[in-house]
């Protein structure tokens, strides 16, 4: 068992570049190159990341953020914030494994003289490292994935040190992609090789991450948000439409088949939809409810989340089986999310290009049209949707983040990250929740690190705090 755990730990470090089932057509002739070229690595790596994210969005984010309720009174019920210590193993292993491949894509870009592959690699590395540090806090960064250089037990780096490094990567990616050319379309499941769209994705991710740390490093974050949006917008193109959203749109043809498509329908619809998720959509007359919820006894009905042990309600509406193969569940960062980021920045007076009302309404509209629906007449004038400029800032933020919550449907752990950052939207707290309904702030480090990298694990928790669900990460701490 110890040998097995040690092997798993090395996922942190090993460079894994083997091609995966269903991606053979992307391989290059092994007689022409000693190493797999970046065009053979990119699609499998992105697909694996999105598959892992979708799995835990369904299992963790939906339960924490009151989208679904996996009913029952056994241990490990996430809707009651009962998260097993081993829950974090899967994402840690999955994310670090693919970081090795993204590193090799950068090296391949150097060998090919391709600024595009180098820039795309840096964006993907930033995205995955941001997921890691926002989920766990302090993590191995500088010496991660360096087993080939003899680093088998990397130290953990502080989150406040990691974030500026992520920003450097995105600055480099923006510069590289200025002169980047399109890459082979078959190698790129997000943008079919369009380098300009990758540049927009990178800069939009930059805004997301700047906003993440804006309360902790306001001088750095606010000035850069203004630079990107107001001052040097021509140098920082960002996503400008739903069509430019970063999403792996599952085609249904191998290898791009949604990971949920192979599930038994009964496993998919066992979790029931929560009151909070269903009731807002009903009250707004939001057409997305037809895509996201089944009808129960002639209407859409949710159940309360966080109910006490032994007081289970009757299960009602569920996620429709059709969603198992839905192309849009591969979302990474969409146009609606960007508009809500800009609405928040404008509400706080950080940017002056555009208005908070305009960004908010664009976000609401594009959040609906992204899913293929027209915005109902007078939707923006609804009592719980309408923007009013004289609202207090907290009320504006609740409007923004409630709508943003729906734009982030099934998007990795982003709803949870944003709730931890902002406290919005205001979730009802069931009587069965521990610690007065305090939302968990992180996942536990993989248990095996206590034996396979014990010195660095112990050093990390000595600085960050106890390895439990309620130790806040740097950007969340007061």
Buried (B, 14 or more C-beta within 10 A) or exposed (E): EEEEBBEBBBBBBBBBBEBBEBBEEBBBEEEEEEBBBBBBBBBBBBBBBBBBBBBBBBBBBBBBBBBBBBBEEEEEBBBBBBBEBEBBBBBBBBBBBBBBBBBBBBBBBEBBEBBBBBBBBBBBBBBBBBBBBBBBBBBBBEBBBBBEEEBBBBBBBBBBEBBEEBBEBBBBBBBBBBEBEBBBEBBBBBBEBBBBBBBBBBBBBBBBBBBBBBBBBEEBBBEBBBBBBBBEBEEBBBBEEBEBBBBBBBEEEEBBBBBBEEBEEEEBBBBBBBBBBBBBBBEBEBBBBBBBBBEBEEEBBBBBBBBEEEEEEEBBBBBBBEBBBBBBBBBBBBBBBBBBBBBBBBBBEBBEEBBBBBBBBBBBBBBBBBBEBEBEEEBBEEEEBBBEEEBEEEEBBBBBBBBBBBBBBBBBBBBBBBBBBBBBBEBBBBEBBEEEBEBBBBBBBBBBBBEBBEEBBEBBBEEBBEBBBBBBBBBBBE
